[in-house]
Amino acid sequence: IAAPLEEMEEVTKHFAKGEFEHRANENYKRGYFSSFAAALNKMADELAVNEEAQKSFIANVSHELKTPMTTIGGFIDGILDGTIPENEQRKYLQTVSSEVKRLARIVVSMLNLSKIEAGEVALSPAEYDISKQIFDTLLSFERRIDEKNITIKGFEEMGPVSAYADKDLVQQVIYNLFDNAVKFTPENGTITVFAKNTETETCVTIRNTGVSVSNEEISRIFERFYKVDKSRSFDIKGVGLGLYIVKTIINMHDGEITASSKDGEYTEFSFKLPREEK
């Protein structure tokens, strides 16, 4: 009885050091030892995946912070030392402003994730019109929508839609989904919004035309630190936190969110929130 326990103890010592490539022997005569060893190995697999994800996250964040900081520093130095002529300074200051806002978004995402995972975010649900919230949120993307000549559909058919939820947290969900849609909609593309009430749920869908997402990526799209189409740097402005935060907030409301995509036509995200008070 002691021998297999001693073997598994040695393996757990390696796990404690972060050496997740070690595995426990699952071929024991006594079935309960085999089951225990299998559980240890499964734990090691999950820890290894999580560690790799965290390394990837740190690398992504480091890159995303370094790039705008280098740009900001270079342009400011160019303005101060006169390398950038006075008549072009406004153009470069606009780039600096854009990069500062990008840095702020990264920091806010990281802080929000930290608070949510630490259980420091409490729900304050109330009844409100989510259709107005959707419209008001979309207005904040007006400049980017105009630059890409994106057509917005759905509001002409949408009346008031009630929701019982934490308005501020759902605002973050809608903002992140629109940010995603605007980012990936090609020039002259279309974003379509649906919102309605059923007897028990509030349902919202945001669909954008353009490059589709593969089935494999759709199945992982809400994972923490996961970035769509990393091989082609399709999502070069993100660090893989936005959709994870979206799913976490929807789960906090006991709701549901799904993603779907049709090859070469569209990608859409749909979420449902319970209407009854919890």
PyMOL commands that set and color helices and strands:
alter all, ss='L'
color gray80, all
select helices_A, chain A and resi 2-16+31-80+86-117+130-139+142-148+155-157+167-184+215-220+230-232+242-252
alter helices_A, ss='H'
color red, helices_A
select strands_A, chain A and resi 126-129+151-153+162-165+190-197+201-209+256-262+266-274
alter strands_A, ss='S'
color yellow, strands_A
deselect
rebuild
show_as cartoon
